């Protein structure tokens, strides 16, 4: 995995590529990265589980269509990617109508299997009392953290230290319950070495997270302000 992957804005733009294989790859990335924030947004606006799933799938399938009107304003300089996606999805929800042309689950495009029960458990536990915007941003931030962690582990897998990072993963963002003595014994290193390793990994994780956030912003936008907002919502 490269240190600086294709930007998320570029991934969105690739959905209108003339290359069908490139569009399909971008579509798969879109589903993996943004399906749940969009689903959560639809649920927070009052759609039931099945309707929210249908509305989200209909929306991302329309994004896949090369000539879709959704791409009229696909320009990074217009603002944050999360704001753009949320705005056009809200527009999609307000104008949606089911007719013979509506795309449903089970169409020619194959989704990864949807675990609606798991999505509903998380929505009920985390987002049902939040505003739609806050619910969307919380899931957005959770997925940013997931991608940043995956990049960190992949980087250390290449160095043969991926398992070491996986062991420390629960403590990269939360040190409140960390027993340094027990963990150092488990890893067979000194406590000083453990503290040094955690400090370096947390810093590296933070740098990767900043690049993930930056990839969703227009050039020159305040990365730290965006990160503070998302962390506050996710907290």
N, C-alpha and C positions, 0 to 999 in steps of 0.2 A: 504494500500500500504506500503510495507516495506521500511525502511529508505535506505537500500542498496540493490537494486534489482539485479537480475541476470545480469552479465555484458553483454554488447552488443556483445562482441566476443563469449561469451557462447551461446547467442541467435543464432548467425550464425552457430556455431558448431552443435546446436540442429537440424538444418535442415537436417543433415545426420543421425539422430537417427533412430534406428530400430523400435522405437515406433511411429506408424503413427499419433496418437493423439498429441504427443509431437512435431512432425515435423509440423503438421498443425498449432498448436499454435505459433510455432516459425515463420512460414510462414506469419501468420496474423500480427505478430509483425513487421516483415520485411516490409510488405506492408505498414503498418501504419507509420513506422518511416522513411523509405528510398525510397518510391516510388517517391515522388515528387523531391528530389534531383537528382535521376537518370533520371527522365523525363526531368528535366531542363537541365541536362548535354546533353542529346540527342538533345534537341531543340537547344542548343547553338552550337552544332556541325553541325547544318544545317538540321536536320530532321524536316519534317512538323509535325503538331500536331498529326494527326492520326498515322503516322509512328512512332513518338516518343512514343506514348502510346503503340502501338503494340510491339515495340522493348523492352520497359521497362517490359511489362507483360511477354514477351517471356523469358527475362533474369531472372526475379524472379521465374517464373515457373521452369526453369531449375535448379535454386538453390534448389528448393524443392525436386528435384529428388535425392534420396539418393546416387546413384552411379555417380552423375554428376562430370565431370572432374574439375568443378569450385572449388571443395574443396581440390584439390591436395595440396594447400599451405595455408589452413585455420589454421594459427598458429599466435597467438597474438604477439609472439616475432618477427615476420617478419615486424611489423610496425603498423602504424595507421590504424584503421578500415576504415576510410573514404578514405585513399589512396588505400587500398586493393580493396575496392568496386569500386572505380573510375577506377582503372587500369584494373580489369577484365571486367568491363562493357565496357570500351573503346575497349578491345580486342574482346568482344562480338559484338560490333557495326561494327568493321572492318571486321569481319568474317561472319557476319550474311547473310543468304540467305533464302528466303522464298520458301519452298517446301512443300510436303504433310505432313511432320512431324512437321512443324512450329506450335507452340501453339498460338492460337488467343484468344481474348476476347470472352467469351461465352463457353469456354472449360469446362471440368468437375470441375475444381476448380473455386470457386466463389470469385470474387473480390468485395470489397466495390464499390458502384457506383462511377464512375469517372465523375467529373465535369470539363470537358476539357475547357469549356468557362472560368471558374474561374482560372484554371491553366494558360490559355493563357493571361488573363488580368494581372495576377501577373508577368508572364514572360515578357510581353511587357513593363510593368511599371518598373520592377526592374532589369531584367537580360538580355534583348536582346542586350544591348551594352557591357556587360561584357564578359570576356574570359570564355570558358567552365569551367575551374577550379574554377574561382572566382564565377561564377553563382552556381556551385555545392556547394561550401563552404558556400555561403550566405544562401542557403536554409537549408543546414546541420545545421548551427548555429541557424537559426530560429526555427528549430525543436528541437534542444537541449534546447533552452529557453522555448519552449512550454512544453516539458516533465518535466523540472525542476519546472515550475510553477504549473503544474498539481500535482506533488508530494508535493509541498508546500501547496497547497490548500487541498489536501487529508489529509495531516497530521493535518491541523487545523480543518478540518471537524470532525475528531475523537475527537477533544477537544470542539466541538460546536462553533468554531470561524471561520468557513469557509467563512461565508458571510462577516465578517469583513475583511478578507484577500481579498476577491473578490472586495470589495469597494476600497481597496488600490492598487489593481493590476496595474492600469494605472500609478501609481506613484513609482513603485518599481524600474523602470529603468530610469524614466524621471521625474525630479522634477522641471523642468523649468517653467511649467505652473501651478504649485501647489499653490492653495490659502489655506494656512493652516487654516485661520480663518473660511472660509466657510466649509471646510471639517471637521474640529473639531466640528462645530455646527451640521453638518449632522450626525456625529457619536455620538454626545452627550458626547464628552470627551473634556478635556482641550487641548490647543495647545501643551503644554509640553508633555502630554501623547501621543498625535499624533506623535510628533517628535521622542519620545522614541520608539513607536511601529514601525514606519517606519524604524528607524535605525536597530532594531532587525530583522525585516522581510527582509530587504535588505541583512543583513549579512547572515541570514538563507538561503535566496534564492541563494546567491553567493556560499555558501557551498554546497548546493544541486547541483548547476550547475557544480561545480568542480568535484563532484562525477560522474555526467553524462559524462563529458569530459574524466575523468580518465578511465571510463568503455570502451572507444573506443581506448585506448592507450596501448602499451606494457608496462609491469612492468618496472618502473624506468624512463620512459620517462617524459619530462618536461611538467607537466600539465599547468602551468601558461603560458608558451610560446605558447602552442597550443591554450589556451583560448584567449590570446592577438591577435594571428593571426586571429582567427575566428571572434572576436569582431570587428577587424579592417575591415575585409571583409564585415561583416554584416552592418557596420556603414553607 
